[in-house]
């Protein structure tokens, strides 16, 4: 994951930390289920739990005989977190279940497949469960955290690790920053066995497990390069009482520019759970993430988007979305962006905040006018334009005769858009 344009701490400060933080900052466009990520890792000889995936309870009946485990974990496969505490549409609770009885496996699968699972990170009506992963359940003797990611500060890959795994790494960073270490890797030279062993030692592995952990670090780095990843995060990277070193959970992000090289991986993209507005945005090469407020935001640039959401919050408003049209936006994209914004019934006001560097503000103004008229808009709109041809663009907006409110700067724009909201 490339270094975000605005820090997590900055988002938390203004209460904007959401389930969509990664999507907003990293514009992740490839959506893999847990079993898909683990299949990729297994294909690179990385140690994961033995597992199988089923889409009905009949097939699940024969899985225990092949896994031959002392205990089984049954996990609903959806892209949202909080599955273990979720509730299904049939009333069954828990999208992650444990059982030592092989006969219970198909019964648990039957309660999950075809039902909608509601968690703290899903829409109110939940997400339809189509597949369930059945895996061996392993005891964990010790948990660590391991990640490999691209970092602008190091101009290449860096390994991030902590002997304190199995918990929110941001919480560890806040409470005990010394527990986290970084190991840059020269992209031209690659990861040496000596460095991999040093990483394993810093994670606290000892004896025979030290060599196993170092081997896993090497293989994870090889996979990182092979699949054009921007991030591989393992939490926990753990050891079992019997001496295995296992990657228990994985989050993998990929370089979208490498799609032509990684056709098989990108063909696995699961778009079925995406918000329809996110799907539509991707079709028009826009970045959209739905949030929980009532002020629609349209900006050009991820950093400007985050700053816009911050200042809206500062002036007492709540952003309804993150919508970045990018630096090379066309008039048609502006038009489509408006249709996405106005499709959200929660949007009561719209703020357009554009800095005309690459983009011509006149292009934005023409797109705004066309969209405003075609959509028969009734919600208030505040526009702040700065940069290339901004004055001409503002004149175009004024001459349109439309009830568009203009602003001189970001603070003025935020104050005005919050003032347009209906009084509760």
Helices and strands as residue ranges (DSSP letters): H 8-13, H 21-26, H 34-43, E 51-54, H 57-60, H 63-67, E 72-76, G 83-85, E 87-88, E 96-99, H 102-112, E 116-118, E 127-128, E 132-136, E 142-151, G 152-154, E 156-162, H 169-175, G 177-179, E 180-184, H 193-202, H 208-226, E 229-239, E 245-247, E 250-254, G 256-258, H 263-266, H 276-283, E 287-290, E 295-299, H 302-314, E 321-324, H 331-342, E 349-356, H 361-374, E 380-387, H 390-399, E 404-406, H 410-419
